Amino acid sequence: MASALTHAVVATSVGAVLQVPKVPLRIWLLGMMSSIVPDVDVIGFWFGVPYEHVLGHRGLTHSIAFAALWSTLIVAGVFHRADWKTLWRKLFLFFFMATALHGVLDAMTNGGLGVAFFAPLDNSRYFLPFRPIEVSPISVTGFFNTRGLAILASECLWIWLPCLILMGGVWKTRMWLGRVKHRDT
């Protein structure tokens, strides 16, 4: 898996690209939480759930169906007031992307058994053809050593840098479009 910190960076990038107006801190925090929540499945290790089981690591909670269900629950449960109803599609997309991209990042790592994108209908595990990201250890303590620095360097190169480039490109495009719109009025 990619590290929890990197998953949160991706969620922040998605939020910046989608540009929900007047974003309160709770949306950013829920987005970051959504990007990390698929790894709740590691609890299964404590209960003897095998890795390859649908409820095992990178199983159901890493699926597209889980991302859709999680996003629906957040938008319906937290953002039900009238002032958010006009933005529910954008909020759903933000939480969905933050959650679903967790599995995509994990499928780009060089470890594990793959990701069950289509669970619960199909528990087949998949990797992406391009797998440059060093797999992060499941334990927090396993991250704080020289291997952890190598993992962080890999994530900075393959995830953080592209996220920064994407956000910078979107920001520049919005600035340019704002100037063009201002000149035309």
KAMO-V889768 format. One record per residue. RES is the residue in three letters. OMEGA is omega in radians with two decimals (none if undefined). BURIAL is # if it has 9 or more other C-alpha atoms within 8 Angstrom, else .. Layout:
# KAMO-V889768
{{RES | OMEGA | BURIAL} {RES | OMEGA | BURIAL}}
This chain:
# KAMO-V889768
{{MET | 2.95 | #} {ALA | -3.10 | #} {SER | 3.13 | .} {ALA | 3.13 | .} {LEU | -3.14 | .} {THR | 3.08 | #} {HIS | 3.11 | #} {ALA | 3.07 | #} {VAL | 3.13 | #} {VAL | 3.11 | #} {ALA | 3.12 | #} {THR | 3.11 | #} {SER | 3.11 | #} {VAL | 3.13 | #} {GLY | 3.14 | #} {ALA | -3.14 | #} {VAL | -3.13 | #} {LEU | 3.07 | .} {GLN | 3.00 | .} {VAL | -3.08 | #} {PRO | 3.09 | .} {LYS | -3.05 | .} {VAL | 3.05 | .} {PRO | -3.12 | .} {LEU | -3.08 | .} {ARG | 3.10 | .} {ILE | 3.11 | .} {TRP | -3.12 | #} {LEU | 3.09 | .} {LEU | 3.08 | #} {GLY | 3.09 | #} {MET | 3.10 | #} {MET | 3.13 | #} {SER | -3.13 | #} {SER | -3.10 | #} {ILE | -3.01 | #} {VAL | 3.10 | #} {PRO | -3.14 | #} {ASP | 3.03 | #} {VAL | -3.12 | .} {ASP | 3.11 | #} {VAL | 3.06 | #} {ILE | 3.12 | .} {GLY | 3.10 | #} {PHE | -3.13 | #} {TRP | -3.10 | .} {PHE | 3.08 | .} {GLY | 3.10 | .} {VAL | -3.14 | #} {PRO | -3.14 | .} {TYR | -3.03 | #} {GLU | 3.11 | .} {HIS | 3.13 | #} {VAL | 3.09 | #} {LEU | 3.12 | #} {GLY | -3.10 | #} {HIS | -3.09 | #} {ARG | 3.09 | #} {GLY | -3.03 | #} {LEU | -3.08 | #} {THR | 3.09 | #} {HIS | -3.05 | #} {SER | 3.08 | #} {ILE | 3.13 | #} {ALA | 3.11 | #} {PHE | 3.13 | #} {ALA | 3.13 | #} {ALA | 3.14 | #} {LEU | 3.14 | .} {TRP | -3.11 | #} {SER | 3.10 | #} {THR | -3.14 | #} {LEU | 3.13 | #} {ILE | -3.09 | #} {VAL | -3.13 | #} {ALA | -3.06 | .} {GLY | -3.03 | .} {VAL | -3.03 | .} {PHE | -3.09 | #} {HIS | -3.14 | #} {ARG | -3.06 | .} {ALA | -3.09 | .} {ASP | 3.10 | .} {TRP | -3.07 | #} {LYS | 3.14 | #} {THR | -3.12 | .} {LEU | -3.01 | .} {TRP | 3.14 | #} {ARG | -3.14 | .} {LYS | 3.10 | #} {LEU | 3.10 | #} {PHE | -3.13 | #} {LEU | 3.12 | #} {PHE | -3.11 | #} {PHE | 3.10 | #} {PHE | -3.13 | #} {MET | 3.13 | #} {ALA | -3.11 | #} {THR | -3.08 | #} {ALA | 3.14 | #} {LEU | 3.05 | #} {HIS | 3.14 | #} {GLY | 3.13 | #} {VAL | 3.11 | #} {LEU | 3.12 | #} {ASP | 3.11 | #} {ALA | 3.10 | #} {MET | 3.14 | #} {THR | -3.12 | #} {ASN | -3.14 | #} {GLY | 3.12 | .} {GLY | -3.10 | .} {LEU | -3.10 | #} {GLY | -3.04 | #} {VAL | 3.13 | #} {ALA | -3.09 | #} {PHE | -3.01 | #} {PHE | 3.05 | #} {ALA | 0.10 | #} {PRO | -3.12 | #} {LEU | -3.11 | .} {ASP | -3.11 | .} {ASN | 3.08 | #} {SER | -3.11 | #} {ARG | -3.08 | #} {TYR | 2.91 | #} {PHE | 3.00 | #} {LEU | -3.13 | .} {PRO | -3.13 | .} {PHE | -3.02 | .} {ARG | -3.05 | #} {PRO | -3.00 | #} {ILE | 3.06 | #} {GLU | -3.14 | #} {VAL | -3.14 | #} {SER | 3.09 | #} {PRO | -3.14 | .} {ILE | -3.13 | .} {SER | 3.13 | .} {VAL | -3.11 | .} {THR | 3.11 | .} {GLY | -3.11 | #} {PHE | -3.04 | #} {PHE | 3.06 | #} {ASN | -3.11 | .} {THR | 3.08 | .} {ARG | 3.09 | .} {GLY | 3.09 | #} {LEU | 3.10 | #} {ALA | 3.11 | #} {ILE | 3.13 | #} {LEU | 3.10 | #} {ALA | 3.11 | .} {SER | 3.14 | #} {GLU | 3.10 | #} {CYS | -3.13 | #} {LEU | -2.97 | #} {TRP | -3.12 | #} {ILE | -3.06 | #} {TRP | -3.12 | #} {LEU | 3.07 | #} {PRO | 3.10 | #} {CYS | 3.11 | #} {LEU | 3.11 | #} {ILE | 3.11 | .} {LEU | -3.14 | #} {MET | 3.10 | #} {GLY | 3.11 | .} {GLY | 3.11 | .} {VAL | 3.13 | #} {TRP | 3.12 | .} {LYS | 3.14 | .} {THR | 3.11 | .} {ARG | 3.09 | .} {MET | -3.13 | .} {TRP | 3.12 | .} {LEU | 3.10 | .} {GLY | 3.10 | .} {ARG | -3.14 | .} {VAL | -3.14 | .} {LYS | -3.13 | .} {HIS | 3.13 | .} {ARG | -3.09 | .} {ASP | -3.11 | .} {THR | none | .}}
